[in-house]
């Protein structure tokens, strides 16, 4: 066995090639490529340096064979290998050189760079979500010192700073001190390799500013945004690996299943729609013009943004029988600073679909009649949209939310007003999907009509489907060859 040592000075934590003393050895053995149980990387290469086994996994056998050839060539040249990393000495020197030249931007500078790179290819809602994720992580990377800004100031300052249009502008007076602090004191991106910092990041993703646990969907959205930022950091050469791979959310994770308490029965649904028509004065018709809007969610499972973007030419509304809504666009609400148009409503395609894809949804005669009556009474907006605000503009979230909150006390008994029952307009969509499932519509068809995947339908509505246990039991009995009234096996001769 032949060893030779080289001492190199690196970072104090000794985490990378330049942060430790490197013990080099020419006692190296490389094995053939083997196959392992892994869908992502089923081909594994193993080699041994000074008695220590190293492994590397690859997606294809060709890549694994190429790496094996590289290691064997280094052996033939007489190169020593690093005992810790398993790298040939030439590769080790190259890694050290890369680390010594690697830029390490502050979290403040990195976030502005990242958002500038992503801005052109993302929707307004996605931009806003990414900004919230980055601002949340900034709470853990804000640095320390006297006169530090409050957490709320840090969050607002980051959300302002990452908008590319604000580059070169002076921050608002109320955010000036926070922006100055963060630009000077934010920790570098490499701080994410510190386990203590990473634990704080995980806490910020999981909790709100008042230390109350964040909702499960909020945590998932924040984590997704942070994850995409880390992927960009790796692509840009700032990091070697994604720090998120080392942490998992502690404690029980909130799921996104629908709470059965939010669902309305047919009578409650109709009473709520009727109550909507009572909201507002007779002259303004504030609620009446939204009755069919809410009915689209209750009877066709439209998302609110899909109903906002619905146009008359997208509707087949026969005098009798079932009709069809062919959905083509949505009008999600975002802040003006996040949209390209400078308006609060972005014009987008359907969620999780190609830009020009559509989704035909059959609608029952009751909804056909309500939409026909709506068009007859209120006509359409100038661009053909069915549902507009009182001035003919795009219907805003706050407008229909206020109407819904005023309608609930009219429709529901006092003990139900403060309950989760139909607390949000979106709960009408949940009710519609649940009704389809309980009616026996196949999950794949429910998913197609609702614009979800079958996996999402199974996961989110598993606790809302009822009345099928007895039917399923009979199907199982039939498959076993049993008939009703047949004796148990123990009683048969």
N, C-alpha and C positions, 0 to 999 in steps of 0.2 A: 504494500500500500504506500502510495507516494503522496504526501501532503505538502503544501506550501501556503503560508499565510500572508495576506496583505491587509494592512489596516487602513481604513478610510474614515474620514470624519464626516458626519452627516448631521441631520436634524436630531434634537435631543430625544425625541420619542423613538428613534430607530425604526420607524415603520416601513421605510422603503429601501431600495438598493443602496442609497447613499447614507442611510441612517443607521448603519451597523458595521461591525468588523466582519470582513468577508474571509471565510475559511475556504480556500481553494484546494481541490483534489483532482488527481488524474485517475483515481480508482472509480471508474464509471462502467456501468453495464446497461445496455438498452435492450428491452424485450420487444417481441413482435406486437403488432396492434391486436387488441382483443375487443370483443363486443360486450357491452354491458346493457343493463335494463334502464334505458333512458330514452324518452321520445325526442328530446331536444338534442342530445349529443350522445349517440349510442356507441361511438368508437373511442376507445381509450388507449392511450400510450403510457407505458410505465417504464421508468428508468431509475437506476440507483446510483447515488453519489456518496462515496465513503460510507456505505451501509445504510443510507437513508433513502427510502423510496419516494419518488416524485411521480405525479400523474398529471395528465392533461387530456381533456375530452374534446371530441370534434364531431361535427354534424355529418361528415362524410368520411369514408375510408381513405379517399384520395388525400384529404387534408392531413389525416393522421399519418399516412405514409410519407408525405412531404416533410412533416415535422421530424419523423424518425430519421429520414435521410439527412436532415440538417444537423441533428445531434451526432450522427455517426461520422459525418464529414468533419465536425469539430474534433471528434476523438482521433480521427486519422491524422489531423494536423498537429496533434499533441497538445491541444488546448486543455487547460484545467477547467473544472466546473465548480461553481459555487455550491457549497454544501447546503446552504439555507434555501436558496431559490431554485437550485438545480440548473441554472443557466450556464452555458459556456462563457468563458471569460470575456470574449469579444462582445457578446450580447449584454453581459453585465456592465461593461464599460459604456456601451451605447445607452443603456437604461439610465446610468448615473449622469451621463451628459445631458440626456433629455430632461431629467428632473432638475438639474442645475439651471437649465434655460427656461423652464416652464413658467409662464406667467401665472400669477395668483391674484386675480382681481378681488376687490372687496365685494361683499354681497350686494351692496348698493350699486356698484358699477356693473356687476354681472347681470343683475336683474334688468337694468336698463338695456344692456346689450342683447339679452335674450328676448325681451319683449319686442325690441326693434326688429329682430330676425323673424319672429313669429307673426308679427302684426298683419302683414299683407295676405297671409294664407289662412287666417282664422276668422270665425264669425264674432260678432260683437259680444254675444253671451260668453263665448269661449275666452275672449280677451279679458272680460271682467272676472271670470272664474280664475284664470291664470294669475291675474293681478292680486286677487284675494289670497291665493295660495302663497305667492311670493311675499306678500305683506305679512302673512301669518308667520312664516319662517323667519322673517326679519326681526320678530320679537325675541327670538333666541340668538340672533346674530347682531344685535344692536350695539354690543360693546358695553363697557362700564365707565363710570366717572360721575363727578358732581354735576348737578343741574341736568341730569338726563331727561329727555322728553318722556311723557307718559306713554303707556302702551297704545292708547287710542291715537295719540299724535303720531306715533311711529307708523301705525297702520295706515292712517290717512296720508301721511307724507309719502309712503312707498307707493300707494295706489295713484297718487298724483304724478310721481316722478317717472313711473314706468311707461307713461303714455308718450310715444315718440314725438307727438306734436308739441309737447312741453319742453323739449330740449332747447336750451338757449334762453328759455323764459325764466323770469324771476318767480319763485314760488309765492303762493298767496301769503299775506302777512302772518296769518295764524299758523302757517306751516313752515315759515322761514327758519325758525330756530331748530325744528326737528330735522328739516332737510340738511341744514349745515352740520348738525351732529352726526347724522347717518353717513353723509358723504366723507366725513373725517374719521369716524370711529367704528363703522361697521367692520365686523370680523372678516378676514379673508375667506375665500371659498374653501381653502384647505382645512379650515377649522372644522368642517363637517366630518373629517376623519377622527376627530376627538370624540370618544364615546360619551363624555359628559355633555358636550355641545349637542350631540346627536340625540341624547335622551331628552334634552330640553326642546329640541325641534319636534320630537314625537309628542311631547306634552302639548305644545302649542297647536299642533294639528288636531289633537284630540279634545281640546277644551276651549271654551269661550273666554273672553276677557275677564268675566266675573268668576272664572274657575269652575263654572258649571260644565258638565260634559256636553260636548257638541253632538248634534244629531248624527246618526250613522251615515246618512247621505252627505252631510256637510264634511265629515271626516274623509269619506271616500273621494269627494270632489277635490278637497285640498291635497290629499295624498297623490291623486292623479296629476294635478298641476305641478306639484313639486317633483314628481317622478319624471315628467317630460322635461323639466328644467335640468335635472341631473343627466338625462340622456344627452342633452345639448352640451353640457359641461364635458362629458366624456368625448363626444365628437369633436369638440374644440380643443381637446388636449389639456384641459384644466384638471381633470380627475382621471384616475385609472379605472375606478369601479364605482358603481352606484351605491352610496352610503345607505340607501333605503333597504338594500338587500340584507342588511345586518340587524334590522329592527322589525318588530311586529307590535301591533297594538296590544297593550296590556289589558287584562280584564276581559269581561265578556263583551263581545262586539254586538252593537245594535244591528238588527237586521232591517231589511226594507220591506218586510211583508205588510200587507194592508191590514189595518185594524178593522175587524168586522163591525165595531161600534160606529164607524163613520157611514155605513151603508144605510140607504133608505129603502123602505118597502114601496110598492107601487102607489099606495094611497098617499104616503108622505111625499113622494116625488111629485105627484100632481098637485098636492097642496102647496108645496114650495114654489112651483112654477106659477100657480095662481097668485100666491102672495107677491111674487116678483112684479106682477102686473099692477099691483096696488101701490107700489113705491113711486113717490114723486107726484107732482100735481097733474091734473088732467091735461093742462095745456102743454107741459113739458114732456109728458109721456116717458119720463126717465127710466122707469122700470119696464113698462109695457114693451118698449122697443128692444128689450133684452130677454124677453120671455123665450123666444125661439133660439136665442144664443145659448141659454142654459139647457134648453131641450136637446140641442145638438150633442151636448156632453152626456146627458142622461139616456138618450135613446140611440146614439151613434158612436159613443165613446171618443168623441173628438177631444183633443187637447185644447185648452183655451186659445193658445196661439194659432192653432189650426182653424178654429172657428172664426177668429178675427180676420184671417186671410181668405175665408171662403167667399167666392164670387158667384154671381147668378149663373154664369156660363158653366160653372162646375157642377151645377145641380140638375138632375133629371127628376122633375116633379110632376108625375102624371095625375090626372084627375081621380083615378082610382088605383088601388094597389100599391105595391112597394116602389120606391124610388131609389136613386143612387146619388151619393155625393162623391165626386172624384177629386180628391185632395191633391193639390200640387204645390202649395207654398204655405209658409207660416209667417206670422208677424210677431216674433218674440220682442219683449221690451228690454232695453238696456239704456244706460245713461248715454247722453249725447256724445260724451267724449270717447265712448267705445265704438261708435258706429262710423262708417265711412261717409255716410250722408249727413251726419250732424243732427239727425233726427232721433227721437227716442225709440222708434220702432225700426228694427232691421227687417229687410225682406229676404227670407231664406227659403231653401227647399225643405222637404220633409225631414224630420229627425232621423238620423242614422241611415239615410238613403242617398243615392246619387242625386246630383243637383236637379236633373230633369225628370226624375222618377215620380210617378203618381201612385195613389192608393184609392181604388174604388171601394166605397163602403155602402152596402145596401141599407136603406132606412125604411122603417115601418110606415104604414099609411098615416098613423097619428102624426109623426114628425113631418111627413110630406104635406099634410094639411096645414100644420102650424107654419111651415116655411112659406107656403103659398099665401097664407093670410098675412104673414109679415111683409112680404114683397108688395102685396096689394095695398097695405096700409102705410108703409114707410118707404116704399121704393128701394133704391140702392144708392150707394155713394157714387160719385162721379166716375170712379175707376171700376165700378161694378161690384164692389164688396157689399155683402148683405148686411153686415153689422157695422155701424159707424156711431161716433159720438153725436151729441146734439148739434154740433156745428158741421157734421159731415166728415170729420177727420177720422183717423185711425182710432179705434176703440182702445182705451188705455186700461191697464190692470186696475188702477185705483178706481176707475169709473164703475166697472162691473163688480169689484170687490165691495164697494160701499153699498151698492144696490143689494147684493147678496146678504150683507150683514143686517140691513134694514128689513129684509124679507123674512129671515129666520124667526124673529120674535112674533111675526104675524102668523106664520104657518105652524109653528111648533108650540106644544104646551110648555108652561113655565119650567117644569123640571127637565125639559130637553134642551132648552135654549143654551145652557152652560155646558152641555154635554158635547162629546166629539161628533155627534150625529150631523152629517153634512156640514161640518164646520167650514170647509172650503169648497168653492165651486168644483175643484178637481175631484172631490169625493163623488160627484155625479158620474164621472168617467169610471171610477172604481166600481160604482154600483152597476153600471151598464155591463162592464166586463164580467163581473160576478154573475149577473143575470144570464149572460150568454153561456157561461160555463155550467151553471146549474140547470140550464135548459138542455144540456147535452150536446151543445155545439162542440165539435172536435177542437182540441187546444190549438192545433196548427191554424185552423180557420179563425179562431178568436184572435190569435197572434197577428194574422194577416190583416184583419179588419182594424185591430187596435194599433197597428204599427209597431209592434214589439216582436221579440223573438219568442219561440215557444218556451225556451229556458226561463226567460223573465216572467212569463205568465205562470209557469209552474211555481217558481220561487215566491213571487209576490202575492199570489192568491190562494196558496195552499190552505190557509186557515179559513177561507170564505166559502168553500164549496161544501154543500150539505145535501142530505137527502139521497145520497148515492150508495150508502153502505149496504142497505138491504138488497138493492139491485145487484151490486157487485157480489154479494154473498151467494145470490141465486145463480149468477154466472159461474162461480167457482163450483157450486154443487153440481151444476149441469156438466161441467168439464170432468168432474169426478165420477159421473154416471149415477148420481143420487137423484131420487125423486122425493117430492114432498110427502111426508107420512111414512117413508121407508124406515124400517127398524134400524137401530144402530148395529154396527158389526158384531158387538158382543151378544146381541139378542138373536142373531140369525143362526139357524142350525147348520 
